[in-house]
Amino acid sequence: MTPRLASLANEYLDGTIDADDAAELSALLERDADAAASFARLTLLHDALSLEAGAAALGRASARSPRRASFVGRVVALAALVSLVATLSWFALKTEQPASAGEIVARLVAANAGDRTYVIRDLSEPASRPRETRSDFLLDGAIVSVRSPNSYALKRTDADGNVEWRGSDGHVAWVAPGDGPARVSNDLHRFAGALPGSQTGVPFIDPHDGLSELDATYRLNVEAEGPTRSRIVGVRRADARGGPRRIEITYDPTTNRILTIRLDQLPQARGGPRAVAFELLDDAPLPDDFYGFEAHRAKGHPILRLD
């Protein structure tokens, strides 16, 4: 019970409350179910003590009848008040509007700024996939780790098992092949083309830059799939340009962890997959130098500064 409620309640019970304070007390009890319950308990205790004290002073026969009638009347009135407040509170909870998709996106932005590691799945129809050679690095099964802002590390292999790392530490972008020199650029997006959707503003590498723009570019709907699994489905607005036609973000509503990001009908002007998914593998913290090229550069190979 707050000091103000205690003061108003004591004034009421002592019979010294004025009209203004009575109105304040009434408004407080109407909007706060906990305050109403506390007030009811205090009043019942006060009346019980008053009843016993009055009975001792005036005698059982003369004191209990009128006081008991008053006590019972006040109990009935208070019970009705508490019931009304509880009903109103229940109704307010039942009619509370669910969070909008935009509000949920804001929560996802805040909750997914740390390290996250995903496996990439190519969901394109086989007929729409580009023909690959043995020297092509494979997208399906590639591993990417991300951290906000602008930090990522992508690991790809080719058909012969050769490994390539590329990424950005937020200061420089880089490529570190397993059998050649590392290339480094001050342009953070220079080597991001290998990451699906990066060239079309997909909200993935830096959710603070991308997720916050979803509400403006896509018509968003929230679909609940269970107590620990929900998803936001976004369809690109007719007046928007670039980016996949459809985005689907599956997340845990109890923690706001993003579990999967699916991109459908990606633009094909520069090739690449038609549909991909990023599936969460881990969100454990990674070493501070993980997103730098030195952590992945082949030992003994030189570094080429491109600008």
Buried (B, 14 or more C-beta within 10 A) or exposed (E): EEEEBEEBBEBBBEEEBEEEBEEBBEEBBBEBBEBBBBBBEBBBEBBEEBBEEBBEEEEEEEBBEEBBEBBEEBBEEBEEBBEBBEEBBEEEEEEEEEEEBEEBBBBBBEBBBEBBBBBBBBBBEEEEBEEEEEEEBEBBEBBBBBBBEBBBBBBBBBEEEBBBBBBBBBEBBBBBBBEBBBBBBEEBBBBBEBBBBBBBBBBBBBBBBBBBBBBEBBBBEBEEEEEEBBBBBBBBEEEBEEBBBBBBBBBBBEEBBBBBBBBBEBBEEEEBBBBBBBEBEEBEEBEEEBBBBEBBBBEEBEEEEBE
